[in-house]
Amino acid sequence: MNSPGHSQRLAHIQPLPDQLINQIAAGEVVERPASVLKEILENSLDAGAQQIDVQLAAGGSQLIRLADDGHGISRDDLPLALMRHATSKIRSLDDLEHVASFGFRGEALASIAAVARLNLTSRTADSEHAWRISNANAASAPVPAALSAGTVIEITDLYYNTPARRKFLKSEATEFAHCQEALLRMAIARPDVAFSLAHNGSSKLRLSRSDSAQRIRDLLGGEFFEQARSLELAAGDLHLSGYAALPAYSRATRDEQYFFVNGRFVRDKLLTHAVRQAYADILHGSRHPAYVLFLELDPYGVDVNVHPAKTEVRFRDARSIHQFIFHALQRTLATPLSALPAISLASASDTNAATTAEPGQTLRTAPAFATTAGSPYSSAHSSQRQASLGIAESRRQHENYLNFAAAAASGLDATPPGPNENTTSPLGYALAQLHGIYILAQNASGLILVDMHAAHERILYEKLKQTLDTRTPATQALLIPVVLSASLSEMATAQTHADTLTQLGFELSIAGPQQLTLRSVPVLLARAQPTELIRALLADLGEYPTSQLIAARRNELLATMACHGAVRARRQLSLPEMNALLRDMEATDRADQCNHGRPTWTQLSMTDLDRLFMRGQ
């Protein structure tokens, strides 16, 4: 009796027909219309095109037409272009290991021609006229055609001969969106090339040649660009550049994540993990960062021949790549405010808004740092405003010096301000407190608003991390030990994680069957509500079964501690206390966001305020 699955005798081994081979390959390469568009866009870019025009119909399923001004294909090479594994881009294994072009496998046009009707027209610079070939008469010689330069490829009736595949296509709108995204990725990678896109006869996108910053602004919008920090870092043959958006611009989906390796858009788990780790301390777990990053390295260091669609890569030294990207992004996102260069006052609606940035510089509508001389407001009110600022500044300096001792005793790190600090401190000087929640401050650009709890939370969190990296935190004994009732689970947690609590700076002992006594806390958290703090910490510790969690989950515990140790809403702060908080923010890594990824401050520039009150209109 035959075993299951072997009831029929296997046929003899025989080679597959070429058409079937191409259709099998098309299953990997031609997933949907966007896959087709991606492949022919890559061919155009490899051909040196400076202008690429795309027309689609029915989301690309009925028509994909691409015209470029590249160097074209000669008459003799046209039939070879439709053959499997025929390419001008590699000749040897060494070429394959140093691939610098987009398309190199020689499968794309043959696979597309196996599942659609294809016409290819091209003209080289030294040809008297263009030549055309189609998959309908691929065996025939190319015929003369009219075309001034470059290449035109028309692909119609996708999957006409494989109706089962056609059923898997989504709606016309969905397929067009995928096509648009495929073109957008190419356009970001190649800002030196002009692109246009039309769908069903309607123009959808037109991009002129530009630089990278302008192309990203054109495609992702001013909001992304102004909420992002630029970065550029090199180490050996590795070079990383681009823009990483601050957590305030985080997304619910991964729709604005673009990573390019040697100009090729990729989705790689290693790269994604490195980016995610860099954002771990400043981004809420359910949110996704937005970024446009370009990694350049020796082609020998990356294998782009992992998958037919070429969106996956494999690095030869994966660990080094991961650490390089992680540290570059982490350093950029952690730049203290005091280390950021001053930039000109600009907003998304300003016609003179800045479009480029030095490495590590923040570009956004609010906040934007500027000197008084760089403010448009100063040109109309220069002398009067400078005089009033001078008087106000002198008074402020005098008050700050008189009250410095009070600030030092407040639990915030205060430093006596130097002369003319208002023009150099990004967050300026405090004016007042609003409803016990927000600090209002004035800097040279305008009005600063600070969420005092969120800002202090970040300051404490970073200080706790720094302290724990070097030593056990200094502790402060409570004047009166706190005795609190505890549940059985809290009692068990306190016993299990006694060593961890000590390492974190807490002296907690068992006072009874269901009682704990807290005798000391870290100095940085001396002003916290001790009962709330220890209960929150025990709740976090209770989620993990061993005392070894401090090495793996330390930052989560410190974030909880910082949240409960930060100044609470409705607490009234003096001006020196508020100024001390501003100075601490300027010197603190990642001060733009609290530990949960919320923004800690924003700014209304003088231009914004003038617009609100219609000044000069």
C-alpha positions in Angstrom: 0.0 0.0 0.0 1.3 3.4 -1.0 2.0 5.9 1.8 0.0 9.2 1.8 1.2 11.7 -0.7 2.8 9.0 -2.9 -0.3 7.4 -4.4 0.8 8.6 -7.9 4.1 7.8 -9.5 6.3 10.8 -10.0 6.8 11.9 -13.6 10.3 11.9 -15.1 12.5 14.9 -14.5 12.5 17.3 -17.4 13.4 21.0 -17.9 10.7 23.5 -17.6 9.6 25.6 -20.6 11.1 29.1 -20.7 7.6 30.7 -20.4 6.8 28.8 -17.2 10.2 29.6 -15.8 9.6 33.3 -16.4 6.1 33.1 -14.8 7.6 31.4 -11.7 10.2 34.1 -11.5 7.4 36.7 -11.9 5.8 35.3 -8.8 8.8 36.6 -6.8 9.6 39.8 -8.7 6.1 41.0 -9.9 4.0 40.9 -6.7 1.8 43.8 -7.8 1.9 46.8 -10.1 4.1 48.7 -7.7 6.7 45.9 -8.0 6.7 46.4 -11.8 7.1 50.2 -11.4 10.0 49.7 -9.0 11.9 47.5 -11.4 11.6 49.8 -14.4 12.4 52.9 -12.3 15.6 51.2 -11.2 16.5 50.5 -14.8 15.9 54.2 -15.7 18.1 55.4 -12.9 20.8 52.9 -13.8 20.6 54.3 -17.4 21.5 57.8 -16.1 18.1 59.3 -16.5 17.6 62.9 -15.3 13.9 63.1 -16.0 11.4 60.2 -15.4 7.7 60.5 -16.3 5.3 57.8 -15.2 1.7 57.3 -16.3 -0.6 54.8 -14.7 -4.2 53.5 -15.3 -6.4 51.5 -13.0 -3.7 51.6 -10.2 -1.2 50.2 -12.7 -3.0 47.0 -13.5 -4.1 48.3 -17.0 -1.2 50.5 -17.8 2.2 51.4 -16.5 4.1 53.7 -18.9 7.5 55.1 -18.1 9.5 57.5 -20.2 13.1 58.6 -19.4 15.9 60.5 -20.9 18.6 58.0 -20.1 21.3 56.7 -22.4 18.9 54.2 -24.0 19.3 50.7 -25.4 20.9 49.9 -28.7 19.0 48.0 -31.5 21.1 44.9 -31.0 20.6 44.8 -27.3 16.8 45.2 -27.3 16.0 41.5 -27.8 18.5 40.6 -25.0 16.7 43.0 -22.6 13.7 40.6 -22.6 15.8 37.5 -22.0 16.2 35.9 -18.6 19.5 36.6 -16.8 20.7 39.0 -19.4 22.2 42.2 -18.0 24.8 44.9 -18.7 25.6 45.5 -15.1 27.6 42.5 -14.0 30.1 40.2 -15.7 31.7 38.2 -12.9 31.3 37.0 -9.3 33.5 40.0 -8.3 31.0 42.4 -10.0 28.2 40.7 -8.0 30.0 41.2 -4.7 30.5 44.9 -5.5 27.1 45.8 -6.9 26.6 49.5 -7.2 23.6 49.5 -9.6 20.0 49.0 -8.7 19.0 46.3 -11.1 21.6 43.6 -11.8 19.9 40.2 -11.7 18.6 40.3 -15.3 15.2 39.0 -14.3 12.9 42.0 -14.2 11.9 42.6 -17.8 11.7 38.9 -18.7 9.5 38.3 -15.6 7.2 41.3 -16.4 6.9 40.2 -20.1 5.8 36.7 -18.9 2.7 38.1 -17.2 1.8 41.3 -19.1 1.9 42.8 -22.6 5.1 44.8 -23.0 6.4 47.3 -25.6 9.9 48.7 -25.3 11.1 51.7 -27.3 14.6 53.1 -27.0 17.2 55.3 -28.7 20.8 55.8 -27.9 22.7 59.1 -28.5 24.5 57.7 -31.6 21.4 56.2 -33.2 19.7 57.8 -36.2 16.3 56.8 -34.8 14.6 54.7 -32.1 13.9 51.0 -32.2 10.9 49.1 -30.7 10.4 45.6 -29.6 7.5 43.8 -27.8 7.0 40.5 -26.1 4.3 39.7 -28.6 7.0 39.5 -31.3 10.2 39.1 -29.2 11.6 36.6 -31.7 11.3 39.2 -34.5 13.9 41.9 -35.1 13.3 45.4 -33.6 11.4 47.8 -35.8 12.1 51.5 -36.3 10.2 53.9 -34.1 9.9 57.6 -33.3 11.6 58.8 -30.1 13.9 61.7 -29.5 16.0 60.1 -26.8 16.0 57.7 -23.9 13.6 54.9 -23.3 9.8 54.4 -23.2 8.4 51.2 -21.7 4.6 50.4 -21.8 3.2 47.6 -19.7 -0.5 46.8 -20.1 -2.9 44.2 -18.9 -0.9 42.9 -16.0 -1.6 39.2 -15.2 -3.8 38.9 -18.3 -2.5 35.3 -18.8 -2.5 34.4 -15.0 -6.0 35.4 -13.9 -5.5 33.7 -10.5 -2.8 36.3 -9.6 -5.0 39.1 -10.8 -7.6 38.2 -8.2 -5.1 38.9 -5.4 -4.8 42.6 -6.4 -6.5 45.1 -4.1 -8.7 48.1 -5.1 -7.5 50.5 -7.7 -6.9 53.2 -5.0 -4.8 50.8 -2.9 -2.6 49.6 -5.8 -2.1 53.2 -6.9 -1.0 54.1 -3.4 1.6 51.4 -3.5 2.8 52.6 -6.8 3.1 56.2 -5.5 5.1 54.9 -2.5 7.5 53.0 -4.8 8.1 56.2 -6.8 8.4 58.3 -3.6 11.2 56.0 -2.3 13.2 56.4 -5.5 12.6 60.2 -5.5 14.0 60.5 -2.0 17.0 58.5 -2.9 17.7 60.5 -6.0 16.8 64.2 -5.5 19.0 65.0 -8.5 16.4 63.4 -10.8 13.1 65.0 -11.8 10.0 62.9 -11.5 6.3 63.2 -12.6 3.4 60.8 -11.9 -0.1 60.8 -13.4 -3.0 58.4 -12.7 -5.9 57.9 -15.0 -4.9 61.1 -16.9 -4.7 63.2 -13.8 -1.3 64.7 -12.6 -0.5 63.5 -9.0 3.1 64.5 -8.5 5.7 66.7 -10.1 9.2 67.0 -8.7 11.9 69.2 -10.1 15.6 68.4 -9.5 16.7 69.6 -6.1 18.9 68.8 -3.1 18.1 66.1 -0.5 16.7 68.6 2.1 14.3 70.2 -0.4 13.2 66.8 -1.8 12.4 65.5 1.7 10.5 68.7 2.5 8.6 68.4 -0.8 7.6 64.8 -0.2 7.2 64.5 3.6 6.1 68.0 4.3 7.4 70.9 6.3 6.1 69.5 9.6 8.4 66.5 9.4 11.3 68.5 8.3 10.9 71.1 11.1 10.4 68.4 13.8 13.6 66.5 12.7 17.2 66.7 13.6 19.8 66.3 10.9 22.7 64.0 11.4 25.9 63.2 9.5 28.6 60.9 10.9 31.4 58.9 9.4 33.5 56.1 10.9 35.9 54.3 8.6 34.1 53.4 5.4 30.7 53.9 7.1 28.8 57.1 6.6 25.3 57.9 8.0 23.3 61.0 7.1 19.7 62.1 7.0 17.0 63.2 9.3 15.5 61.7 12.5 12.2 63.2 13.7 11.8 64.0 17.4 9.4 61.9 19.4 6.8 64.7 19.3 6.4 63.8 15.7 6.0 60.0 16.3 3.5 58.0 14.3 0.9 55.4 14.9 2.3 53.4 11.9 5.6 52.9 10.2 4.5 55.0 7.2 7.4 57.5 7.4 10.4 55.3 7.9 12.9 55.4 5.0 16.3 53.7 5.2 18.6 53.6 2.2 21.7 51.5 2.0 24.0 52.8 -0.8 21.0 54.5 -2.3 18.8 51.5 -2.2 15.6 51.5 -0.1 15.6 48.5 2.3 13.6 47.0 5.1 16.1 45.3 7.3 15.5 43.9 10.8 19.0 44.8 12.0 18.7 48.5 10.9 15.1 48.7 12.3 16.3 47.3 15.7 19.2 49.8 15.9 16.9 52.7 15.2 14.3 51.5 17.7 16.9 51.1 20.4 18.1 54.7 19.8 14.6 55.9 20.4 13.9 53.6 23.3 14.4 56.2 26.0 12.3 58.9 24.5 9.5 57.2 22.6 6.3 55.6 23.9 6.3 51.9 23.1 3.1 52.0 21.0 4.5 54.8 18.8 6.8 54.6 15.8 9.6 57.0 14.9 9.8 58.9 11.6 13.1 59.1 9.8 14.9 59.4 6.5 18.4 57.8 6.8 21.1 57.1 4.3 23.9 54.6 5.0 26.9 54.5 2.7 29.5 51.7 2.9 31.8 49.7 0.7 29.6 47.5 -1.5 31.7 44.6 -0.5 30.4 45.0 3.0 26.7 44.3 2.1 25.1 41.6 0.1 22.1 43.0 -1.8 21.5 39.7 -3.6 19.5 38.1 -0.8 16.0 38.4 -2.3 14.8 38.9 -5.8 12.9 42.1 -4.8 16.2 43.4 -3.4 14.6 45.1 -0.4 16.5 42.8 2.0 20.2 43.0 2.6 22.8 41.1 4.6 25.8 42.9 6.2 29.2 41.2 6.5 29.8 42.9 9.9 26.3 43.2 11.2 27.3 44.0 14.8 29.4 47.0 13.8 26.7 48.4 11.6 24.1 48.1 14.3 26.3 49.8 16.9 27.3 52.6 14.5 23.7 53.4 13.6 22.5 53.1 17.2 25.2 55.4 18.7 24.9 58.0 15.9 21.1 58.3 16.3 21.2 58.2 20.1 23.8 61.0 20.2 21.8 63.1 17.8 18.5 62.7 19.7 20.2 63.2 23.1 21.9 66.5 22.2 21.4 68.9 25.1 19.7 72.2 24.2 22.8 74.1 25.2 24.8 72.3 22.6 22.4 73.1 19.7 23.5 76.0 17.4 21.3 79.0 17.1 19.3 79.1 14.0 17.3 81.9 12.3 13.8 82.5 13.3 11.5 80.6 10.9 8.2 78.8 10.7 6.5 76.5 8.4 4.4 79.3 6.9 7.4 81.7 6.5 8.5 82.1 3.0 12.1 82.4 4.1 11.9 79.3 6.3 15.2 77.5 6.7 15.5 74.3 4.6 18.9 73.0 5.5 20.7 72.4 8.8 24.1 71.7 10.1 24.6 68.2 11.7 22.7 67.9 15.0 20.7 71.1 14.4 17.0 71.2 15.2 14.7 72.3 12.4 11.2 73.0 13.3 8.6 75.7 13.6 8.5 75.8 17.4 10.8 75.8 19.1 13.4 77.7 17.0 16.4 79.4 18.6 17.7 82.7 17.4 19.7 85.7 18.4 18.0 89.1 18.5 19.9 90.2 15.5 18.4 87.3 13.5 14.8 88.0 14.4 12.6 89.7 11.8 10.9 91.5 14.7 14.1 93.3 15.6 14.3 95.1 12.2 11.2 97.1 12.8 11.6 97.8 16.5 15.4 97.5 16.9 16.5 100.4 19.1 13.4 100.6 21.3 13.2 96.9 21.9 17.0 96.6 22.6 16.7 99.3 25.2 13.7 97.7 27.0 15.4 94.3 26.8 18.5 95.8 28.4 16.6 97.3 31.3 14.6 94.2 31.9 17.6 92.0 31.6 19.5 94.0 34.3 16.6 93.8 36.6 16.3 90.0 36.0 20.0 89.4 36.6 19.9 91.4 39.9 16.9 89.4 41.1 18.4 86.1 40.1 21.6 86.8 42.0 19.8 87.8 45.1 17.6 84.7 45.1 20.3 82.2 43.9 20.6 80.7 47.4 16.8 80.0 47.5 17.1 78.2 44.1 19.9 76.0 45.3 17.9 74.8 48.2 14.9 73.9 46.0 16.2 70.6 44.9 16.9 71.8 41.4 20.5 72.5 40.2 20.9 76.2 40.0 23.8 78.2 38.6 24.1 81.9 38.8 23.5 83.4 35.4 26.2 85.2 33.5 25.9 88.6 31.7 23.7 88.8 28.7 22.5 85.2 29.2 19.1 85.9 27.7 20.7 86.1 24.2 22.6 82.8 24.6 20.4 80.6 26.7 18.0 78.7 24.3 15.2 78.7 26.9 15.8 82.2 28.1 14.4 83.4 31.5 11.2 82.7 33.4 8.5 85.3 33.5 5.7 83.5 35.3 3.9 80.2 36.1 0.5 79.3 34.5 -2.0 77.4 36.6 0.9 75.7 38.4 1.6 73.6 35.3 3.4 75.6 32.7 6.4 77.9 32.9 6.3 81.0 30.7 9.8 82.2 29.7 11.3 84.7 27.3 14.2 84.1 25.1 15.6 86.1 22.2 13.1 84.5 19.7 9.9 85.0 21.7 7.8 83.1 24.2 8.8 79.7 25.6 6.3 77.4 27.3 7.5 74.5 29.4 5.6 71.6 31.0 7.4 71.7 34.3 6.6 68.2 35.4 7.5 66.6 32.1 10.8 68.6 32.0 11.8 67.8 35.6 10.9 64.2 35.0 13.5 64.0 32.1 16.1 65.8 34.2 15.8 63.5 37.1 15.7 60.4 34.9 19.0 61.4 33.2 20.6 62.2 36.5 19.6 58.9 38.0 21.0 57.1 35.0 24.3 58.9 35.2 24.6 58.3 39.0 23.8 54.6 38.7 26.4 54.2 36.0 29.2 55.3 38.3 28.1 54.5 41.8 25.2 53.7 44.1 23.0 56.8 44.4 23.6 59.0 47.4 20.8 58.6 49.9 19.0 60.9 52.3 17.5 59.6 55.5 13.9 60.5 56.1 13.4 62.7 59.1 10.5 60.4 60.1 10.7 56.9 58.6 7.6 56.0 56.6 5.6 52.9 57.7 3.2 51.7 55.1 0.8 48.8 54.9 1.7 46.4 52.2 -0.1 43.6 50.4 1.3 40.1 50.4 2.6 40.5 46.9 4.3 43.8 47.8 5.9 42.1 50.9 7.2 39.3 48.7 8.6 41.7 46.1 10.4 43.8 48.8 12.1 40.6 50.0 12.9 39.2 46.6 14.3 42.4 45.3 16.0 43.7 48.4 19.4 44.0 46.7 17.9 45.9 43.7 16.2 48.4 46.0 19.5 49.0 47.8 21.3 49.5 44.5 18.7 52.1 43.6 19.2 54.0 46.8 16.3 52.8 49.0 16.5 51.5 52.5 13.4 49.4 52.9 12.9 46.9 55.7 10.1 44.6 57.0 8.3 46.0 60.0 5.6 43.4 60.4 3.6 40.7 58.5 2.1 43.3 56.2 4.1 46.4 57.0 7.2 48.0 55.4 9.4 50.8 56.7 11.1 53.2 54.4 14.1 54.9 56.0 16.0 56.5 53.2 15.6 57.5 49.5 18.0 58.7 46.8 18.9 62.4 47.3 17.6 63.2 43.9 14.1 62.0 45.0 14.1 63.6 48.4 11.1 65.8 47.6 9.0 63.0 46.2 6.0 61.5 48.0 7.7 58.5 49.5 4.6 56.2 49.8 3.6 56.7 46.2 7.1 56.3 45.0 7.8 53.0 46.8 4.5 51.5 45.8 5.1 52.4 42.2 8.5 50.9 42.3 7.4 47.7 44.0 4.7 47.3 41.3 7.3 47.5 38.6 9.7 45.1 40.4 6.8 42.7 41.0 6.5 42.0 37.3 9.9 40.3 37.2 10.8 37.2 39.1 14.6 37.7 39.8 16.8 40.3 41.3 18.9 40.3 38.1 16.4 42.5 36.4 18.3 45.7 37.3 20.7 45.0 34.4 18.0 44.5 31.8 15.1 46.7 33.0 17.0 49.3 34.9 15.8 52.2 32.8 12.2 51.4 33.2 12.6 51.4 37.0 14.5 54.7 36.9 11.7 56.2 34.7 9.2 55.3 37.3 11.3 56.8 40.0 11.8 60.0 38.0 8.1 60.4 37.3 7.2 60.2 41.0 10.1 62.4 42.0 9.4 65.3 39.5 7.7 68.4 40.6 3.9 67.9 40.6 1.3 70.0 39.0 -0.1 72.9 41.0 3.2 73.3 42.9 4.1 77.0 42.9 7.7 77.7 41.9 9.6 80.9 42.5 11.4 82.6 39.6 14.8 81.3 40.7 13.4 77.8 40.8 11.9 78.1 37.4 15.2 79.5 36.0 17.1 76.7 37.6 14.8 74.2 35.8 15.4 75.9 32.5 19.2 75.8 32.9 19.0 72.1 33.9 16.9 71.4 30.8 19.5 73.1 28.6 22.3 70.9 30.0 20.3 67.6 29.9 20.3 65.0 27.2 17.0 64.3 25.5 15.4 67.3 27.3 12.9 67.8 24.4 10.8 64.9 25.6 9.8 63.4 28.9 10.3 59.7 29.6 7.0 58.9 27.9 7.9 60.7 24.7 5.7 63.8 25.3 7.3 67.1 24.4 8.5 69.1 27.4 8.5 72.6 25.8 7.5 74.6 22.7 8.0 78.1 21.5 6.0 80.9 19.9 8.3 83.2 18.0 7.9 86.9 17.7 6.7 86.3 14.1 4.1 83.9 15.4 2.9 86.4 18.0 2.9 89.2 15.6 0.7 87.1 13.3 -1.7 86.3 16.1 -2.2 90.0 16.7 -2.1 91.0 13.0 0.9 93.3 13.7 2.3 94.7 10.4 -0.7 93.6 8.4 
